[in-house]
Amino acid sequence: MILYPFIMHVLFAGLFPICRVAVKHADPIFFTGFRMLLCGFLFLGYLRWRGHTFCRPTLKAVFHFVVFAFFGIFITNIAECWSLKFLPAAKASFMYQSSPFYAALLAYVVFGEMMTSKKFTGMLVALAGFLIMAIYKAPLEEQNSGIFFLSGAELALLGAALTSVIGYVALRRLVRDHGYTSLETNAIAMTAGGLMCMISSLIWESWSPVPVINFGPFVWTTILAILCGNIAGYLFYGYLLKFYTTTFLSFAGFSELISAALTGYFLLTPPEPLTWPFYVSSVLVMIGLYMFYIEELKQGYVLPARSQPSPSPDCS
């Protein structure tokens, strides 16, 4: 069903305002590590309860697990949470949506997906929208030095967008080529990525006794972040990779922009205003998304969500 990718992104968009609240009450690396470890343990516990047995993976599968855990979980989420200390949720979501450009490039190099002139034009139109949003600065960004017109927080999110695509390419390999389920893959990668975060937090953040300022908001933001990010985002995303390309799923993130902006405006205190760059950028990104999707549909890269046999787990 073509609406599934958009529904996923609407749910995932809630992660931006949630994390923006969370980093006011806990250090970003610890918050990320605690969330990933908790969710990873929950997924592993559920699989164990169902009597699931993990087979011994091949070296190639291990490599893809490491790539997904390091780039898709560890680097991506730390950069994203840190940047939300300075950026409004709507703008953070906008900068994160640069991932389609990385996805299109990696899809061309790794999967051999054709880059047509119409798809390239659609990307350029969307890029114009991203540039308009990037030039506009929120007050806190002025305190965060960067390069040229990009603040440090924006650069961190651009990096997070790149590493997320690298992680999702590895996830796609595990789900489509090695035969692992989305739940299996995410359970292992989140646990490994969460451990990386916790080790980094012990090194870089102040533990006295833990890097949490207010435990009440920390608990409820963790629960909501798991629901929106780990379950609606990573788990649902892994399932959809059976039917859609990484590039199209990234471009479908336009629905995430609107949802993050509205959530930040109505639910955050004080509310984050919707500025004119947001409206102009939204229109340009929507046009670029539509042009790109129509061409993907013609090329046959977008498949209907239907039952299809999956390969058995690639075990040695």
C-alpha positions as CSV (number, residue, x, y, z in Angstrom):
1,M,0.0,0.0,0.0
2,I,1.5,3.3,-1.1
3,L,0.4,5.1,2.0
4,Y,2.5,3.0,4.3
5,P,5.8,4.9,3.8
6,F,4.0,8.2,4.5
7,I,2.2,6.9,7.6
8,M,5.6,5.7,8.9
9,H,7.2,9.1,8.4
10,V,4.3,10.9,10.1
11,L,4.8,8.7,13.2
12,F,8.6,9.0,13.0
13,A,8.3,12.8,12.9
14,G,7.2,12.8,16.5
15,L,10.8,11.8,17.4
16,F,12.1,15.3,16.7
17,P,10.0,17.3,19.2
18,I,10.3,14.5,21.7
19,C,14.1,14.5,21.5
20,R,14.1,18.3,21.7
21,V,12.4,18.0,25.0
22,A,14.5,15.0,26.1
23,V,17.9,16.8,25.7
24,K,16.7,19.5,28.1
25,H,16.5,16.9,30.8
26,A,19.3,14.5,29.9
27,D,22.6,14.4,28.0
28,P,22.1,13.4,24.4
29,I,24.5,10.5,24.2
30,F,23.1,8.9,27.4
31,F,19.5,9.4,26.3
32,T,20.3,7.8,23.0
33,G,22.1,4.9,24.5
34,F,19.5,4.2,27.2
35,R,16.7,4.3,24.6
36,M,18.5,2.0,22.2
37,L,19.6,-0.5,24.8
38,L,16.1,-0.7,26.4
39,C,14.4,-1.2,23.1
40,G,17.0,-3.7,21.9
41,F,16.5,-5.7,25.1
42,L,12.7,-5.6,24.7
43,F,13.0,-6.9,21.1
44,L,15.4,-9.6,22.1
45,G,13.2,-10.6,25.0
46,Y,10.2,-10.8,22.8
47,L,12.1,-13.0,20.3
48,R,13.2,-15.2,23.1
49,W,9.7,-15.5,24.5
50,R,8.5,-16.6,21.1
51,G,11.2,-19.3,21.1
52,H,13.2,-17.7,18.3
53,T,16.7,-19.1,17.7
54,F,19.3,-16.9,16.0
55,C,21.5,-18.8,13.6
56,R,25.2,-18.1,13.1
57,P,25.5,-15.4,10.4
58,T,28.0,-15.4,7.6
59,L,30.9,-12.9,7.7
60,K,29.1,-10.7,5.1
61,A,26.0,-10.6,7.3
62,V,28.1,-9.7,10.3
63,F,29.7,-6.9,8.4
64,H,26.2,-5.5,7.5
65,F,25.1,-5.8,11.1
66,V,28.2,-3.8,12.2
67,V,27.6,-1.1,9.6
68,F,23.9,-0.7,10.6
69,A,24.7,-0.6,14.3
70,F,27.6,1.9,14.0
71,F,26.2,4.3,11.3
72,G,22.5,3.8,11.4
73,I,22.1,3.6,15.2
74,F,25.2,5.0,17.0
75,I,26.3,8.0,14.8
76,T,22.9,9.0,13.4
77,N,21.0,9.2,16.7
78,I,23.8,11.0,18.6
79,A,24.2,13.6,16.0
80,E,20.4,14.0,15.7
81,C,19.9,14.4,19.5
82,W,22.8,16.8,19.9
83,S,21.6,19.1,17.1
84,L,18.2,19.4,18.7
85,K,19.7,21.3,21.5
86,F,20.0,24.2,19.0
87,L,17.5,23.6,16.2
88,P,13.7,23.8,16.1
89,A,12.0,20.5,15.5
90,A,10.7,21.6,12.1
91,K,14.1,22.7,10.8
92,A,15.8,19.6,12.2
93,S,13.4,17.5,10.3
94,F,14.0,19.5,7.2
95,M,17.8,19.1,7.4
96,Y,17.4,15.4,8.1
97,Q,15.5,15.0,4.9
98,S,18.7,15.6,2.9
99,S,19.0,11.9,3.1
100,P,17.3,11.3,-0.3
101,F,20.3,12.8,-2.1
102,Y,22.6,10.4,-0.3
103,A,20.2,7.6,-0.9
104,A,20.0,8.2,-4.6
105,L,23.7,8.3,-4.9
106,L,24.2,5.1,-2.9
107,A,21.4,3.4,-4.7
108,Y,23.1,4.2,-8.0
109,V,26.5,2.9,-6.8
110,V,25.4,-0.1,-4.7
111,F,22.2,-1.3,-6.2
112,G,22.6,-0.1,-9.8
113,E,19.3,1.9,-9.8
114,M,19.2,4.2,-12.8
115,M,19.3,8.0,-12.2
116,T,17.2,9.7,-14.9
117,S,17.1,13.3,-15.9
118,K,13.6,13.6,-14.4
119,K,14.7,12.2,-11.1
120,F,17.7,14.5,-11.1
121,T,15.5,17.5,-11.8
122,G,13.2,16.5,-8.9
123,M,16.2,16.3,-6.6
124,L,17.3,19.8,-7.7
125,V,13.9,21.3,-7.0
126,A,13.9,19.7,-3.5
127,L,17.5,20.9,-3.0
128,A,16.3,24.5,-3.6
129,G,13.8,24.0,-0.8
130,F,16.4,22.7,1.6
131,L,18.8,25.6,0.8
132,I,16.1,28.2,1.6
133,M,15.4,26.5,5.0
134,A,19.1,26.2,5.7
135,I,19.8,29.9,5.2
136,Y,17.1,30.9,7.7
137,K,18.5,30.8,11.2
138,A,16.8,30.3,14.5
139,P,18.2,32.4,17.5
140,L,20.1,29.5,19.1
141,E,21.8,28.6,15.9
142,E,23.6,31.9,15.9
143,Q,25.5,30.7,19.0
144,N,26.5,27.5,17.2
145,S,29.4,28.2,14.8
146,G,29.7,26.2,11.6
147,I,30.9,26.6,8.0
148,F,29.6,29.3,5.6
149,F,25.8,29.6,6.1
150,L,25.5,26.2,7.9
151,S,25.6,26.1,11.7
152,G,27.3,23.3,13.6
153,A,23.9,21.8,14.4
154,E,22.9,21.8,10.7
155,L,26.2,20.1,9.8
156,A,25.6,17.4,12.4
157,L,22.1,16.7,11.0
158,L,23.5,16.6,7.4
159,G,26.0,14.0,8.7
160,A,23.2,12.1,10.5
161,A,21.3,12.0,7.2
162,L,24.2,10.5,5.4
163,T,25.0,7.9,8.1
164,S,21.3,7.0,8.4
165,V,21.3,6.1,4.7
166,I,24.5,4.1,5.0
167,G,22.8,2.2,7.9
168,Y,19.6,1.7,5.9
169,V,21.5,0.3,3.0
170,A,23.0,-2.3,5.3
171,L,19.6,-2.9,6.8
172,R,18.2,-3.5,3.3
173,R,20.9,-6.0,2.6
174,L,20.1,-7.9,5.8
175,V,16.4,-8.0,5.2
176,R,16.3,-8.5,1.4
177,D,19.5,-10.5,0.7
178,H,20.3,-12.3,3.9
179,G,16.7,-13.1,4.9
180,Y,16.6,-11.6,8.4
181,T,13.4,-10.1,9.6
182,S,13.2,-6.4,10.6
183,L,12.7,-7.4,14.2
184,E,15.8,-9.6,14.3
185,T,18.0,-7.0,12.6
186,N,16.8,-4.1,14.8
187,A,17.1,-6.1,18.0
188,I,20.7,-6.9,17.4
189,A,21.7,-3.5,16.0
190,M,20.0,-1.5,18.6
191,T,21.6,-3.4,21.4
192,A,25.0,-3.1,19.9
193,G,24.5,0.6,19.0
194,G,23.2,1.3,22.5
195,L,26.3,-0.2,24.1
196,M,28.5,2.0,21.9
197,C,26.5,5.0,23.1
198,M,26.8,4.1,26.7
199,I,30.6,3.7,26.4
200,S,30.8,7.1,24.7
201,S,28.6,8.6,27.4
202,L,30.9,7.3,30.1
203,I,33.9,9.0,28.3
204,W,32.3,12.3,27.2
205,E,29.5,13.1,29.6
206,S,29.4,13.8,33.3
207,W,28.1,10.9,35.4
208,S,27.1,12.2,38.9
209,P,25.5,9.8,39.4
210,V,23.9,9.7,35.9
211,P,23.6,12.3,33.1
212,V,19.9,13.0,33.9
213,I,18.6,16.3,35.2
214,N,14.9,15.5,35.6
215,F,13.9,11.9,35.8
216,G,10.1,12.4,35.2
217,P,10.5,14.0,31.7
218,F,13.4,11.6,30.9
219,V,11.1,8.6,31.5
220,W,8.2,9.7,29.4
221,T,10.3,11.1,26.5
222,T,12.2,7.7,26.4
223,I,8.9,5.8,26.2
224,L,7.6,8.1,23.4
225,A,10.9,8.1,21.5
226,I,10.9,4.3,21.5
227,L,7.3,4.2,20.1
228,C,8.0,6.9,17.4
229,G,11.6,6.2,16.6
230,N,12.4,2.6,17.3
231,I,9.1,1.0,16.5
232,A,7.4,3.3,14.1
233,G,10.7,4.3,12.5
234,Y,13.3,1.6,12.4
235,L,11.1,-1.5,12.7
236,F,8.4,-0.3,10.2
237,Y,11.2,1.0,7.9
238,G,12.9,-2.4,7.9
239,Y,9.6,-4.1,6.9
240,L,8.9,-1.6,4.1
241,L,12.4,-2.2,2.6
242,K,11.0,-5.4,1.3
243,F,8.7,-3.5,-1.1
244,Y,10.2,0.0,-1.7
245,T,13.7,1.4,-2.5
246,T,15.8,3.2,0.1
247,T,15.6,6.3,-2.1
248,F,11.8,6.4,-2.3
249,L,11.4,5.8,1.4
250,S,13.7,8.7,2.1
251,F,11.8,11.0,-0.3
252,A,8.5,10.0,1.3
253,G,9.9,11.8,4.4
254,F,8.1,14.9,3.1
255,S,5.1,13.9,5.2
256,E,7.5,13.9,8.2
257,L,8.3,17.6,7.6
258,I,4.7,18.7,8.0
259,S,4.1,16.5,11.0
260,A,7.2,17.6,12.9
261,A,6.4,21.3,12.2
262,L,2.8,21.0,13.4
263,T,3.8,18.9,16.5
264,G,6.4,21.5,17.4
265,Y,3.9,24.3,17.0
266,F,1.0,22.8,19.0
267,L,2.7,20.7,21.6
268,L,6.0,22.3,22.6
269,T,6.2,25.1,25.2
270,P,6.9,27.7,24.0
271,P,5.5,26.8,20.6
272,E,7.8,26.8,17.6
273,P,6.5,29.3,15.0
274,L,6.0,28.3,11.4
275,T,8.0,30.8,9.4
276,W,7.7,31.8,5.7
277,P,10.9,29.8,4.7
278,F,9.1,26.7,6.0
279,Y,6.1,27.2,3.7
280,V,8.2,28.0,0.6
281,S,10.6,25.1,1.3
282,S,7.7,22.7,1.8
283,V,6.2,23.5,-1.6
284,L,9.5,23.0,-3.3
285,V,10.2,19.7,-1.6
286,M,6.7,18.5,-2.3
287,I,7.1,19.2,-6.0
288,G,10.5,17.5,-6.1
289,L,9.1,14.5,-4.2
290,Y,6.3,14.2,-6.7
291,M,8.6,14.4,-9.7
292,F,10.9,11.8,-8.2
293,Y,8.2,9.4,-7.3
294,I,6.5,9.4,-10.7
295,E,9.8,8.5,-12.3
296,E,10.5,5.7,-9.8
297,L,7.0,4.3,-10.5
298,K,7.7,4.3,-14.3
299,Q,11.0,2.5,-13.7
300,G,9.3,-0.2,-11.6
301,Y,11.4,0.4,-8.4
302,V,8.3,1.0,-6.3
303,L,6.6,-2.3,-5.6
304,P,3.1,-2.8,-4.1
305,A,3.1,-4.0,-0.5
306,R,2.1,-7.6,-1.1
307,S,3.1,-11.0,0.3
308,Q,6.2,-12.4,-1.2
309,P,8.5,-15.2,-0.2
310,S,11.6,-14.1,1.7
311,P,15.0,-15.9,1.6
312,S,16.0,-18.0,4.5
313,P,18.5,-16.3,7.0
314,D,22.0,-16.4,5.4
315,C,23.7,-18.7,8.0
316,S,26.9,-20.5,7.9
